[in-house]
């Protein structure tokens, strides 16, 4: 008696392109692991790889190439047509030499160059991953060049968006899309997803010494860092019994905040600095705060949900999709200091509601943020089982 089985899928050579090594190593580690587990070969391309991120990718089994156009990062599309063509040609040579079967490019600054390069190199499957709003400037403060973005999206086989608003904007940019790119080829995922096994629900700390609020973010005005710090100082000045922790790396670009600026808030804000593992910090906190002005879908909020932490965040696309009002947290308008203060104070007045909000956050993470679900969408988009 013979047993039939499906033939094993041929090994695919997959390229991940992003504007930073951190974006690949921190946000796509689960995808790389899933691809390697299936026997596929992975090449990661970014302008540079520091020692830490290089080591992470080495351990995952991915190869890397530091691709440094002049200047040494992807310029925002539309800065210089000649520059874009030169960058695309140089990148196409790398893709052709590596014989790439599929490419996933993430972030608007890399999109135009990467898609043009993939088409020039005859890459079989090209996926555009959009993780920031279209009206977000790049690190140099440049606006999106809509026509160039539209052409890049039309040159993609599948578009994956981190929230519904980005998906709608992508569909609008497509205009008269090619027949091969149907509207169903714009799909939405819950950001980078979160590993619910690695990020387990964490017991809430005791409240005997007051509540602990936590913000994890790069030091960037667009993330609402100063909004959080001002709220902390205001509430502490009114005698509210609470601690306000901040953790995150230095910012970059025109929105960057010098770390020494946090010292202006005195003891109201405890600056912990950059951390590699957010789980111990989340375990110390009762509530996670993220008053961003514009976002895709912040990974730190997914990790906070998985830990079972209520959220205070802004009513903007991406962030709002993670909060059921007064069930697992609350939403405030961006740049609204009074509303942010009131939201924080609502937990100080009713700490007895935190336990139920904590359970609701974990359940929401399990329902819609599992990294396995996100990876299945990305693998399907790249034509990989």
Sine and cosine of phi, psi and omega as CSV:
sin_phi,cos_phi,sin_psi,cos_psi,sin_omega,cos_omega
0.00,0.00,0.76,-0.65,-0.03,-1.00
-0.97,-0.26,0.50,-0.86,0.02,-1.00
-0.91,-0.41,0.78,-0.62,0.04,-1.00
-0.99,-0.12,0.52,-0.85,0.06,-1.00
-0.59,-0.81,0.38,-0.92,0.01,-1.00
-0.92,0.38,0.65,-0.76,0.03,-1.00
-0.90,0.43,0.57,-0.82,0.02,-1.00
-0.91,0.42,0.60,-0.80,0.01,-1.00
-0.93,0.36,0.66,-0.75,0.02,-1.00
-0.88,0.47,0.53,-0.85,0.02,-1.00
-0.90,0.44,0.79,-0.62,0.04,-1.00
-0.97,-0.23,0.54,-0.84,0.07,-1.00
-0.96,-0.28,0.95,-0.32,-0.17,-0.99
-0.93,-0.36,0.71,-0.71,0.01,-1.00
-0.91,-0.41,0.73,-0.69,0.12,-0.99
-0.93,-0.36,0.83,-0.56,-0.02,-1.00
-0.88,-0.47,0.74,-0.67,0.03,-1.00
-0.50,-0.86,0.23,-0.97,-0.03,-1.00
-0.99,0.12,-0.11,0.99,0.05,-1.00
-0.50,-0.87,0.50,-0.86,0.05,-1.00
-0.92,0.39,-0.54,0.84,0.01,-1.00
-0.88,0.47,-0.65,0.76,-0.01,-1.00
-0.85,0.52,-0.64,0.77,-0.01,-1.00
-0.97,0.25,-0.78,0.63,-0.12,-0.99
-0.93,0.38,-0.60,0.80,-0.08,-1.00
-1.00,-0.01,-0.56,0.83,-0.11,-0.99
-0.98,-0.20,-0.33,0.94,-0.05,-1.00
-0.88,-0.48,0.28,0.96,0.01,-1.00
-0.88,0.47,-0.64,0.77,0.02,-1.00
-0.91,0.41,-0.62,0.78,0.04,-1.00
-0.92,0.40,-0.69,0.72,0.02,-1.00
-0.87,0.50,-0.69,0.72,0.01,-1.00
-0.87,0.48,-0.67,0.74,0.00,-1.00
-0.90,0.43,-0.64,0.77,0.01,-1.00
-0.93,0.37,-0.71,0.71,0.00,-1.00
-0.90,0.44,-0.65,0.76,0.02,-1.00
-0.87,0.49,-0.47,0.88,0.03,-1.00
-1.00,0.05,0.02,1.00,0.07,-1.00
1.00,0.00,0.17,0.99,-0.03,-1.00
-1.00,0.05,0.31,-0.95,-0.01,-1.00
-0.97,-0.25,0.67,-0.75,-0.14,-0.99
-0.84,-0.55,0.72,-0.69,0.13,-0.99
-0.84,-0.54,0.80,-0.60,0.02,-1.00
-0.95,-0.30,0.75,-0.66,-0.03,-1.00
-0.84,-0.55,0.80,-0.59,0.07,-1.00
-0.47,-0.88,0.24,-0.97,-0.02,-1.00
-0.87,0.50,-0.50,0.87,0.01,-1.00
-0.30,-0.95,0.36,-0.93,0.06,-1.00
-0.77,-0.64,0.89,-0.45,0.05,-1.00
-0.97,0.23,0.14,-0.99,-0.11,-0.99
-0.86,0.51,-0.68,0.73,-0.07,-1.00
-0.90,0.43,-0.74,0.67,-0.04,-1.00
-0.95,0.30,-0.54,0.84,0.09,-1.00
-0.88,0.47,-0.68,0.73,-0.01,-1.00
-0.90,0.43,-0.66,0.75,0.02,-1.00
-0.87,0.50,-0.70,0.71,-0.03,-1.00
-0.95,0.32,-0.58,0.81,0.09,-1.00
-0.86,0.51,-0.70,0.72,-0.03,-1.00
-0.92,0.40,-0.49,0.87,0.03,-1.00
-0.98,0.22,-0.28,0.96,0.00,-1.00
1.00,-0.08,0.32,0.95,0.01,-1.00
-0.99,-0.15,0.53,-0.85,0.13,-0.99
-1.00,-0.04,0.36,-0.93,-0.02,-1.00
-0.70,-0.71,0.50,-0.87,0.17,-0.99
-0.70,-0.72,0.82,-0.57,0.10,-1.00
-0.99,0.11,0.92,-0.39,-0.05,-1.00
-0.95,-0.30,0.93,-0.37,-0.12,-0.99
-0.89,-0.45,1.00,0.06,0.16,-0.99
-0.92,0.38,0.26,-0.97,0.04,-1.00
-0.99,-0.11,0.84,-0.54,-0.07,1.00
-0.92,0.39,0.12,-0.99,-0.23,-0.97
-0.97,0.24,0.81,0.59,0.15,-0.99
-0.17,-0.99,0.26,-0.97,0.06,-1.00
-0.92,0.40,0.82,-0.57,0.11,-0.99
-0.97,0.25,0.38,-0.92,0.00,-1.00
-0.97,0.26,0.67,-0.74,-0.09,-1.00
-0.83,0.56,0.70,-0.71,0.03,-1.00
0.97,-0.23,-0.21,0.98,0.04,-1.00
-0.87,0.49,-0.71,0.70,-0.03,-1.00
-0.40,-0.92,0.89,-0.46,-0.02,-1.00
-0.89,0.45,-0.65,0.76,0.01,-1.00
-0.89,0.46,-0.69,0.73,0.02,-1.00
-0.87,0.50,-0.71,0.70,-0.02,-1.00
-0.87,0.50,-0.67,0.74,-0.01,-1.00
-0.91,0.42,-0.65,0.76,0.01,-1.00
-0.91,0.41,-0.68,0.73,0.01,-1.00
-0.90,0.44,-0.72,0.70,-0.01,-1.00
-0.87,0.49,-0.65,0.76,0.00,-1.00
-0.91,0.41,-0.67,0.74,0.01,-1.00
-0.91,0.41,-0.65,0.76,0.01,-1.00
-0.94,0.35,-0.60,0.80,0.03,-1.00
-0.87,0.48,-0.60,0.80,0.02,-1.00
-0.89,0.45,-0.62,0.79,0.04,-1.00
-0.92,0.40,-0.72,0.70,-0.02,-1.00
-0.89,0.45,-0.66,0.75,0.00,-1.00
-0.92,0.38,-0.66,0.75,0.00,-1.00
-0.90,0.44,-0.55,0.83,-0.02,-1.00
-1.00,0.07,-0.13,0.99,0.00,-1.00
0.83,0.56,0.81,0.59,-0.07,-1.00
-0.93,0.37,0.72,-0.69,0.09,-1.00
-1.00,-0.01,-0.52,0.85,-0.04,-1.00
-0.53,-0.85,0.49,-0.87,0.03,-1.00
-0.68,-0.74,0.70,-0.71,0.14,-0.99
-0.90,-0.44,0.87,-0.49,0.04,-1.00
-0.92,-0.39,0.72,-0.70,-0.05,-1.00
-0.85,-0.53,0.66,-0.75,0.04,-1.00
1.00,-0.05,0.65,-0.76,-0.04,-1.00
-0.89,0.46,-0.65,0.76,-0.05,-1.00
-0.85,0.52,-0.52,0.86,-0.01,-1.00
-1.00,-0.03,-0.20,0.98,-0.21,-0.98
-0.87,0.49,-0.81,0.59,-0.12,-0.99
-0.88,0.48,-0.76,0.65,-0.02,-1.00
-0.89,0.45,-0.69,0.72,-0.10,-0.99
-0.93,0.37,-0.69,0.73,-0.01,-1.00
-0.92,0.39,-0.68,0.73,0.04,-1.00
-0.87,0.49,-0.65,0.76,0.01,-1.00
-0.91,0.41,-0.68,0.74,-0.03,-1.00
-0.89,0.45,-0.66,0.76,0.02,-1.00
-0.93,0.38,-0.62,0.79,0.02,-1.00
-0.91,0.41,-0.55,0.83,-0.03,-1.00
-1.00,-0.01,0.07,1.00,0.01,-1.00
0.86,0.52,0.65,0.76,0.10,-0.99
-0.92,0.39,0.73,-0.69,-0.15,-0.99
-0.92,0.40,-0.60,0.80,-0.10,-1.00
-0.67,-0.74,0.83,-0.56,-0.06,-1.00
-0.86,-0.51,0.85,-0.53,-0.04,-1.00
-0.87,-0.50,0.78,-0.62,0.06,-1.00
-0.98,-0.19,0.87,-0.50,0.04,-1.00
-0.97,-0.23,0.88,-0.48,-0.06,-1.00
-0.95,-0.30,0.91,-0.42,-0.10,-0.99
-0.89,-0.47,0.08,1.00,0.05,-1.00
-0.68,-0.73,0.43,-0.90,0.03,-1.00
-0.88,0.48,0.45,-0.89,-0.04,-1.00
-0.93,0.37,-0.39,0.92,-0.01,-1.00
-1.00,-0.03,0.15,0.99,0.06,-1.00
-0.99,0.17,0.78,-0.63,0.07,-1.00
-0.96,0.27,0.30,-0.95,0.08,-1.00
-0.99,0.15,-0.14,-0.99,-0.06,-1.00
-0.90,0.43,-0.36,0.93,0.03,-1.00
-1.00,-0.08,0.09,1.00,0.03,-1.00
0.98,0.18,0.29,0.96,-0.04,-1.00
-0.99,0.12,0.64,-0.77,0.07,-1.00
-0.98,0.21,0.26,-0.97,0.03,-1.00
-0.94,0.33,0.70,-0.72,0.13,-0.99
-1.00,0.01,0.99,-0.15,-0.22,-0.98
-0.85,0.53,-0.68,0.73,-0.07,-1.00
-0.90,0.43,-0.66,0.75,0.00,-1.00
-0.92,0.39,-0.64,0.77,0.05,-1.00
-0.89,0.45,-0.69,0.72,-0.01,-1.00
-0.86,0.50,-0.69,0.73,0.01,-1.00
-0.90,0.45,-0.63,0.77,0.01,-1.00
-0.92,0.40,-0.66,0.75,0.02,-1.00
-0.91,0.42,-0.63,0.78,0.03,-1.00
-0.92,0.38,-0.40,0.91,0.04,-1.00
-1.00,0.08,0.00,1.00,0.00,-1.00
-1.00,-0.09,0.52,-0.85,0.05,-1.00
-0.99,0.15,-0.49,0.87,0.01,-1.00
-0.50,-0.86,0.59,-0.81,0.04,-1.00
-0.88,-0.48,0.79,-0.61,0.01,-1.00
-0.89,-0.45,0.83,-0.55,-0.07,-1.00
-0.92,-0.38,0.54,-0.84,-0.03,-1.00
-0.99,0.12,-0.18,0.98,0.14,-0.99
-0.38,-0.92,0.17,-0.99,-0.11,-0.99
-0.90,0.43,-0.61,0.79,-0.02,-1.00
-0.90,0.43,-0.69,0.72,0.04,-1.00
-0.88,0.47,-0.63,0.78,0.02,-1.00
-0.88,0.47,-0.68,0.74,0.02,-1.00
-0.90,0.43,-0.66,0.75,0.01,-1.00
-0.91,0.42,-0.63,0.78,0.03,-1.00
-0.90,0.44,-0.69,0.73,0.01,-1.00
-0.88,0.47,-0.65,0.76,0.02,-1.00
-0.91,0.42,-0.61,0.79,0.01,-1.00
-0.93,0.38,-0.42,0.91,-0.04,-1.00
-0.92,0.40,-0.56,0.83,0.00,-1.00
0.84,0.54,-0.78,-0.63,0.05,-1.00
-0.99,0.16,0.99,0.17,-0.09,-1.00
-0.93,0.38,0.45,-0.89,0.11,-0.99
-0.87,0.49,0.44,-0.90,-0.04,-1.00
-0.86,0.51,-0.54,0.84,-0.06,-1.00
-0.94,0.33,-0.27,0.96,-0.04,-1.00
-0.94,-0.35,0.99,0.13,0.00,-1.00
-0.96,0.29,0.30,-0.96,-0.01,-1.00
-0.88,0.48,-0.44,0.90,0.02,-1.00
-0.93,0.37,-0.19,0.98,0.00,-1.00
-1.00,0.09,0.07,1.00,0.19,-0.98
-0.98,-0.21,0.94,-0.34,-0.07,-1.00
-0.87,-0.50,0.38,-0.92,-0.06,-1.00
-0.90,-0.44,0.69,-0.72,0.11,-0.99
-0.81,-0.59,0.28,-0.96,0.01,-1.00
-1.00,0.09,0.95,0.31,0.02,-1.00
0.86,0.50,-0.61,-0.79,0.03,-1.00
-0.98,0.18,-0.14,0.99,-0.08,-1.00
0.97,0.26,0.12,-0.99,0.00,-1.00
-0.64,-0.77,0.65,-0.76,0.03,-1.00
-0.98,0.21,0.96,-0.27,-0.11,-0.99
-0.96,0.27,-0.23,0.97,0.10,-0.99
-0.99,0.12,-0.71,0.70,0.02,-1.00
-0.93,0.37,-0.65,0.76,0.00,-1.00
-0.98,-0.21,1.00,0.08,-0.02,-1.00
-0.99,0.15,0.32,-0.95,0.13,-0.99
-0.89,0.46,0.72,-0.69,-0.07,-1.00
-0.93,-0.36,0.74,-0.68,0.02,-1.00
-0.85,0.53,0.61,-0.80,0.04,-1.00
-0.94,0.34,0.63,-0.78,0.07,-1.00
-0.95,0.32,0.31,-0.95,0.05,-1.00
-0.90,0.43,0.43,-0.90,-0.02,-1.00
-0.95,-0.31,0.25,0.97,-0.05,-1.00
-0.84,0.54,-0.59,0.81,-0.05,-1.00
-0.97,-0.23,0.34,0.94,0.03,-1.00
0.98,-0.18,0.25,-0.97,-0.02,-1.00
-0.98,0.19,0.46,-0.89,0.06,-1.00
-0.88,-0.47,0.85,-0.53,0.06,-1.00
-0.97,-0.26,0.57,-0.82,-0.10,-1.00
-0.70,-0.72,0.73,-0.69,0.19,-0.98
-0.85,-0.53,0.77,-0.64,0.07,-1.00
-0.86,-0.51,0.86,-0.51,-0.08,-1.00
-0.17,-0.98,0.32,-0.95,0.23,-0.97
-0.94,0.35,0.39,-0.92,0.00,-1.00
-0.98,0.22,1.00,0.05,-0.13,-0.99
-0.60,-0.80,0.72,-0.69,0.01,-1.00
-0.84,0.54,-0.58,0.82,-0.06,-1.00
-0.93,0.37,-0.29,0.96,0.02,-1.00
-1.00,0.03,-0.08,1.00,0.02,-1.00
0.98,0.20,0.41,0.91,-0.05,-1.00
-0.87,0.49,-0.72,0.69,-0.02,-1.00
-0.93,0.36,-0.52,0.86,0.08,-1.00
-0.86,0.51,-0.70,0.72,0.02,-1.00
-0.89,0.45,-0.70,0.71,-0.03,-1.00
-0.91,0.42,-0.66,0.75,0.03,-1.00
-0.90,0.44,-0.65,0.76,0.03,-1.00
-0.89,0.45,-0.67,0.74,0.01,-1.00
-0.88,0.48,-0.72,0.69,-0.02,-1.00
-0.91,0.42,-0.66,0.75,0.00,-1.00
-0.88,0.47,-0.73,0.68,-0.05,-1.00
-0.94,0.34,-0.61,0.79,0.05,-1.00
-0.92,0.39,-0.58,0.82,0.01,-1.00
-0.92,0.39,-0.38,0.93,0.04,-1.00
-1.00,-0.05,0.19,0.98,0.10,-0.99
0.99,0.14,0.24,0.97,0.00,-1.00
-0.94,0.35,0.71,-0.70,-0.08,-1.00
-1.00,0.03,1.00,-0.05,-0.05,-1.00
-0.32,-0.95,0.37,-0.93,0.11,-0.99
-0.90,-0.43,0.57,-0.82,-0.01,-1.00
-0.82,-0.57,0.93,-0.37,-0.02,-1.00
-0.98,-0.19,0.59,-0.81,0.13,-0.99
-0.77,-0.64,0.69,-0.72,0.05,-1.00
-0.63,-0.77,0.61,-0.79,0.06,-1.00
0.37,-0.93,0.30,-0.96,-0.01,-1.00
-0.98,0.20,0.15,-0.99,0.09,-1.00
-0.89,0.45,0.49,-0.87,0.05,-1.00
-0.99,0.11,0.08,-1.00,0.02,-1.00
-0.63,-0.78,0.49,-0.87,0.06,-1.00
1.00,0.08,-0.16,-0.99,-0.12,-0.99
-0.91,0.41,-0.35,0.94,0.00,-1.00
-1.00,0.00,0.02,1.00,-0.07,-1.00
-0.91,0.41,0.63,-0.78,0.03,-1.00
-0.94,-0.35,0.81,-0.58,0.08,-1.00
-0.87,0.50,0.70,-0.72,-0.06,-1.00
-0.87,0.50,-0.53,0.85,-0.02,-1.00
-0.90,0.43,-0.32,0.95,0.02,-1.00
-0.90,0.44,-0.46,0.89,0.01,-1.00
-0.90,0.44,-0.44,0.90,-0.01,-1.00
-0.92,0.40,-0.33,0.94,0.04,-1.00
-0.90,0.44,-0.32,0.95,-0.04,-1.00
-1.00,-0.09,0.13,0.99,0.10,-1.00
0.84,0.55,-0.65,-0.76,-0.05,-1.00
-0.99,0.15,-0.02,1.00,-0.03,-1.00
-0.91,0.41,-0.53,0.85,-0.02,-1.00
-0.84,-0.54,0.81,-0.59,0.04,-1.00
-0.99,-0.12,0.93,-0.36,-0.03,-1.00
-1.00,0.05,0.91,-0.42,-0.04,-1.00
-1.00,-0.06,-0.35,0.94,-0.03,-1.00
1.00,0.05,-0.17,-0.99,-0.01,-1.00
-0.96,0.29,0.59,-0.80,0.03,-1.00
-0.75,-0.66,0.55,-0.84,0.04,-1.00
-1.00,0.08,-0.53,0.85,-0.07,-1.00
-0.80,-0.60,0.91,-0.43,-0.07,-1.00
-0.99,0.15,-0.22,0.98,-0.13,-0.99
-0.88,0.48,-0.71,0.70,0.03,-1.00
-0.88,0.47,-0.58,0.81,0.03,-1.00
-0.92,0.39,-0.72,0.70,0.02,-1.00
-0.88,0.48,-0.55,0.84,0.01,-1.00
-0.92,0.39,-0.43,0.90,0.00,-1.00
-0.99,0.12,-0.28,0.96,-0.15,-0.99
-0.98,-0.20,0.40,-0.92,0.12,-0.99
-0.99,-0.14,-0.57,0.82,-0.09,-1.00
-0.65,-0.76,0.65,-0.76,0.06,-1.00
-0.97,-0.22,0.75,-0.66,-0.06,-1.00
-0.89,-0.46,0.72,-0.70,0.01,-1.00
-0.51,-0.86,0.99,0.13,-0.08,-1.00
-1.00,0.04,0.82,0.58,-0.09,-1.00
-0.92,0.39,0.44,-0.90,0.05,-1.00
-1.00,0.00,-0.50,0.87,0.04,-1.00
-0.40,-0.92,0.69,-0.72,-0.05,-1.00
-0.48,-0.88,0.22,-0.98,0.22,-0.98
-1.00,-0.04,-0.99,0.16,0.18,-0.98
-0.39,-0.92,0.99,-0.14,-0.18,-0.98
-0.88,0.48,0.76,-0.64,0.00,-1.00
-0.89,0.45,-0.57,0.82,-0.04,-1.00
-0.88,0.47,-0.52,0.85,0.05,-1.00
-0.95,0.32,-0.57,0.82,0.08,-1.00
-0.90,0.44,-0.66,0.75,0.01,-1.00
-0.92,0.38,-0.58,0.82,0.05,-1.00
-0.92,0.39,-0.66,0.75,0.07,-1.00
-0.86,0.51,-0.72,0.70,-0.03,-1.00
-0.88,0.47,-0.59,0.80,0.03,-1.00
-0.95,0.30,-0.24,0.97,-0.04,-1.00
0.99,0.13,0.72,0.70,0.01,-1.00
-0.92,-0.40,0.76,-0.65,0.11,-0.99
-0.86,0.50,0.46,-0.89,-0.05,-1.00
-0.89,-0.45,0.63,-0.78,0.29,-0.96
-0.88,-0.47,0.91,-0.41,-0.02,-1.00
-0.56,-0.83,0.02,-1.00,-0.12,-0.99
-1.00,-0.02,0.45,-0.89,-0.02,-1.00
-0.99,0.12,0.94,0.35,0.02,-1.00
-0.77,-0.64,0.35,-0.94,0.01,-1.00
-0.81,0.59,0.64,-0.76,-0.03,-1.00
1.00,-0.08,-0.91,0.41,-0.01,-1.00
-0.90,0.44,-0.70,0.71,-0.08,-1.00
-0.90,0.43,-0.40,0.92,-0.05,-1.00
-0.96,0.29,-0.18,0.98,-0.03,-1.00
-0.98,-0.17,-0.06,1.00,-0.09,-1.00
-0.86,-0.52,0.80,-0.61,0.24,-0.97
-0.99,-0.15,0.93,-0.38,-0.17,-0.99
-0.78,0.62,0.81,-0.58,0.03,-1.00
0.88,0.47,0.25,0.97,0.11,-0.99
-0.96,-0.29,-0.82,0.57,0.08,-1.00
-0.85,-0.53,0.29,0.96,0.04,-1.00
0.41,-0.91,-0.31,-0.95,0.02,-1.00
-0.52,-0.86,0.42,-0.91,-0.03,-1.00
-0.95,-0.32,0.57,-0.82,0.06,-1.00
-0.75,-0.66,0.44,-0.90,0.08,-1.00
-0.91,0.42,0.55,-0.84,0.06,-1.00
-0.91,0.42,0.56,-0.83,0.05,-1.00
0.89,0.46,0.43,0.90,-0.01,-1.00
-0.93,-0.37,1.00,-0.10,-0.09,-1.00
-0.89,0.45,-0.66,0.75,-0.03,-1.00
-0.90,0.44,-0.67,0.74,-0.01,-1.00
-0.92,0.40,-0.63,0.78,0.02,-1.00
-0.91,0.42,-0.70,0.72,0.05,-1.00
-0.86,0.51,-0.69,0.72,-0.03,-1.00
-0.91,0.42,-0.61,0.79,0.00,-1.00
-0.91,0.42,-0.70,0.72,0.03,-1.00
-0.90,0.44,-0.68,0.73,-0.03,-1.00
-0.91,0.41,-0.47,0.88,0.01,-1.00
-0.89,0.46,-0.56,0.83,0.06,-1.00
-0.97,0.26,-0.56,0.83,0.04,-1.00
-0.91,0.41,-0.57,0.82,0.00,-1.00
-0.98,0.21,-0.52,0.85,-0.05,-1.00
-0.78,-0.63,0.90,0.43,0.01,-1.00
-0.90,0.43,-0.30,0.95,0.01,-1.00
-0.92,0.39,-0.28,0.96,0.00,-1.00
-1.00,0.05,-0.14,0.99,-0.10,-1.00
-0.92,0.39,-0.61,0.79,-0.05,-1.00
-0.88,0.48,-0.71,0.71,0.00,-1.00
-0.94,0.35,-0.60,0.80,0.05,-1.00
-0.91,0.42,-0.57,0.83,0.04,-1.00
-0.89,0.46,-0.72,0.69,0.02,-1.00
-0.89,0.45,-0.63,0.77,0.00,-1.00
-0.91,0.42,-0.59,0.80,0.03,-1.00
-0.90,0.44,-0.72,0.69,0.00,-1.00
-0.88,0.47,-0.67,0.74,0.01,-1.00
-0.89,0.46,-0.62,0.79,0.02,-1.00
-0.91,0.41,-0.64,0.77,0.06,-1.00
-0.88,0.48,-0.67,0.74,-0.01,-1.00
-0.92,0.38,-0.56,0.83,-0.04,-1.00
-0.97,0.26,-0.62,0.79,-0.20,-0.98
-0.70,-0.71,0.01,1.00,-0.12,-0.99
-0.86,-0.51,0.16,0.99,-0.05,-1.00
-0.89,0.45,0.79,-0.61,-0.03,-1.00
-0.88,0.47,-0.46,0.89,0.04,-1.00
-0.88,0.47,-0.64,0.77,0.03,-1.00
-0.92,0.40,-0.67,0.74,0.02,-1.00
-0.89,0.45,-0.70,0.71,-0.02,-1.00
-0.90,0.44,-0.59,0.81,0.03,-1.00
-0.88,0.47,-0.63,0.78,0.04,-1.00
-0.91,0.42,-0.69,0.72,-0.03,-1.00
-0.92,0.39,-0.65,0.76,0.03,-1.00
-0.89,0.45,-0.68,0.73,0.03,-1.00
-0.89,0.46,-0.65,0.76,0.01,-1.00
-0.88,0.48,-0.56,0.83,0.00,-1.00
-1.00,0.04,0.05,1.00,0.02,-1.00
0.96,0.27,0.51,0.86,-0.04,-1.00
-0.88,-0.47,0.75,-0.66,0.02,-1.00
-0.97,0.25,0.00,0.00,0.00,0.00
